[in-house]
Amino acid sequence: MSMPIELATLVAGWLLGEITPLNYVWSYYRNKEPLMRLLDPFVKKDEDCIIVLPRLPLQKDQLKSEYPFIKKIGDKEIPLHWTTELTGIHDSIAVSHIHALLSLAGKKEVRIKSDEALEEDEWNVNLICIGAWSNRITMATLERSAPYFKFGTDDKGGYISSPKTEKWYYDEINNRNYGILLKLKDVFQSGKAVIVAAGLGPDATAGAAYYLSTRWRELSKKYSASPFGILVKIDTNLGYGSAEAIDQWPPAK
């Protein structure tokens, strides 16, 4: 009586081994569909998509040189080589997470430009904005997103606020920094969308992008293709990978 059972076990094992690659393929397409909805319309084949980065402010009169010069960025003195395009490290990290997610969803062509180089007619395509204070496209987006977040300053420093939350400041004592992740539609033109990953500091900007790239499954379940806004917090000792949502909501009805 054991022979048929053993034979069935062997057959089942063989079938499982043969079908496993198919399971991977099915899992890929099963996951790709909600990701494509979450990133709609950015990943559509016939839709243009531009990632917009801020440029670091270099001295215009600085002579080109093979030797680095010192530039004060924030409260740190950084040795820099002359370049016409310079992007911060955390902005590059944010782009890598965003670009990887777009690739996973099947988007093959994505352009990357600085906010200063963005032409007037390029405001009318789907935009992904990295950074806040130095990115004019981000700030223009936030001016048009009343139900969501604003970046502002007062005598305590820079903050993020919204109609729903208190002001959130960079907390050096408790090693806390804050960022936002937004997906908005019809910001500059009907039918087009904007994603914003931005923070009070560069590490929080990277944290917002990291949150999207690692939490897209739960975000797709909650929001699908709808716009959303998320406030993230990072522990500056742990870095951008510690990003967690402390508030999130869909758009006002």
N, C-alpha and C positions, 0 to 999 in steps of 0.2 A: 504493500500500500504506500510505502514511502517513495517509490520510484516516480510516480506521477507528480508528487509534491516537489521532489528535488528537481525534476525536469522543468516544472512550472517556475521554480525559483530561478533556475539557470536562464530560462527564456526571459523571465521578467528582468533579471539583471542585465542581460544582453540588450533588451529593448531600452532599458533606462540609460544604458551607456550610449546607445545610438540616438536616443531622443534628447539627451541633455543639451547638445549644441542647439537643437531647435528651441529648447526652453530658453536659452540665452537670447536667441533671436526674438522670440515672443516677448521676453521680459524687456528687451530694448525698445521694441515698438510700443509696448504697453506703457512704458515710462515716457517715451518720446511724445506721445499724444498730449498728456496733461502739461508737459513742459512747453510744447508748442502753443497751447492755449494761454499759459501764463505769460509767454513772451510774444503773444500776438499784439500788434502786427509786425514786430521787429524781425521775425524769422520767415516771413512770407517771401517766396522766391521773387515776386515781382515788386517788392517794396525795398526802397533804398534805406540803408541804416548807417548812421555816422556816430562813432564814439567821439565825444568832444572833451578834450583835455585842456586844463589851464597851463600856461607857460610860466615858468619861474621868471621873476623880473630881473633881468641882467642889465648892466649898465650899457647904454647904447654906444657910448664913446669908448668902451673898452677895446683895446687893440687885440687882434688875434695873436695868440702866442702859444708856443708848445709848453710853456710853463703855466702851472695853475695860478690863479689869483684868488684872493680871499673875498668871499661875499657873505655878508651877514644875513641869514635867513631865520626869521624869528629871533630867538635869543642865542643862536649858535653861529659860529664862524665856520663856513664850509669852503674848502679849496675846490675851485671849479676850473675846468678848461673852457675856453670860449666855444660856444656853439650857437647856431641860429635857432635851434629848437632844444629846449631843456625841460624835462619832466621830472617831478619828484619821485623818489623811490616808491612811496606808498601809492601814488597815483598809478605807477606802472603795475604794482601788485593788483590794484583794483581792476585795471584793464585786463590783466591776465585772467582773473576770475570771471569777469563778464564775457570775455571773448571765448573762453573755454565752454561756458554755458550756451552761448549762441551756436558754437560748433556742434555741441551735443544735440542741439535741436535741429541740426541740419543746415544752418545758415552758412553759406560758403563764402560770401563776399561781404566784408564789413570795412568801411573806411574809417580811418582815425585822423582827426584834425585838431589843431589847437583852436580855442575859442576865437582868437584874434584872426585866424585864417578862414573862418567860416564865412562863406559868401551869403549875401542876402537871400538868394533863392534856396539856399540849403537849410534855412530855418523851416522850410516847408516839407521836410522829410522826417522820418523817425529818428530821434536823437537820444543818445545815452550820455548823460552829463556826469563827469567825474569831478568832484571837488566843489566847493561853494564860493568862498570869498573871492578868489581870483578867477573864477569862471563866470564870465558875463552872461553866458547862456543859462547857467544854473540860476543865477540871481533873477534873470528875466522870467524864468519858469516859475520860481517861487512867488514872484510878484503877481502871477496870474492864478495861483493855487490857494485861494482864500481858505478853503476848508482844511488845509494841511499845515505845513510847517513854515516858519519864517526864521531867518538868521538875523540877529540884531546885536547891538552893543549898548551898554550903559556903563555906569561908573564901576561896575563889578567885572566888566569885560564882555567877551562875546557870549552869546547864548542862542539856544534853539527854543522856539515857542510855537504854540498853536492855540486855536480857540478852545481846545479841550484840556491842554496840559499847562502846568506851571512852566517857568523858565528853567532851562537846564544849562548850567555852566560847566566848563571844564573844572574838575575838582582835583587840584594837584595834591592836596593833603591825603585824600582817600583814593588816589590813583584811578580816577574815573574820567572817561571822556565819552562824548555822545555824538551820534551821527544819525542820518536819516536815509531811508530807502523809499523812493516814491515811484509809482507808475501812474502816469496821468494821460488822459486822452484829450484830444481837441484843444491842446494848449495854444499852439501857434496857427494850426490849420485843422479844419474838420477832417476826421478820418485818420489823422496822424497822432503819434504818441511820443511821450518823453519818459525816460527812466532817469532818476537822479540818485546817485550814491555820493553822499557828501557828509562831512563831519566838521566839528569845531577844530579838529586837528587832522593832519594827514593820516594818522593811524586809525582814527575813527572813520575816515572815508574808506580806507581799505576794509575796515570791519563791516561797513554796510554792504559793500560788494561781496565780501566773503559770506555774509549771512544769506544773501540771495543765492549764491552758488552752492551752498551746503544745505539750505532749508527749502529749496524750491519745491520739493515734493509736498510738504505740508502747506506751503503757500498756494500751490496749485489746487489743493483740495479746498482751501478756504476761500480763495478769490477767483479761481479759474481764469477767465480772460478779463475780469473786471479790474478797474483801477484800485490801488490801495496805497496806504501810507504806514510806515513802520518807523518807530524810534528805537534805535539800538544803543546799547551801553557796552563799553569795553573796559577791561582792567588794563591800564597802561603798563603795569608790570608784566602781564601775561601776553600783551600784544593784540593785534587785530583779530587773531583767531579765537579770542574770548568773547566775541560779539554775541549778544543775546538781546532779544526783543523785550522792551519794558513797556511798550504801548503800541497798539496797532489798531487800525479801524478802516472800514471801507469808506468811500466818499459819502458826503452828505446827500441825502435823497431830496 
